[in-house]
Amino acid sequence: MGGQTGFGPVPVGEDGEPAFGADWEARVYALATMLRRRGLFNSDELRNAIERLPPEQYLAASYYERWLAAIEMLVEEK
């Protein structure tokens, strides 16, 4: 599902940084950043995990809900 067109742009703030609609979204972003920096996974692996979510889960989830589900998948796999 990931990588397909028609889902709109990734939301960003005026400063070019990701926009967060809720505090938990910022925490998911920070978690992903720290896990990447510590070498648990890289950006390509995160993107691939998002793309491997079942279509019904992918379509029902918000942008950062997809990130969280992908992080959970990668942590379980590793």
Secondary structure, DSSP 4 states (H G I P E B T S, - for coil): -TT-SSS-PPPB-TTSSBP-SSHHHHHHHHHHHHHHHTTS--HHHHHHHHHTS-HHHHHHS-HHHHHHHHHHHHHHH-
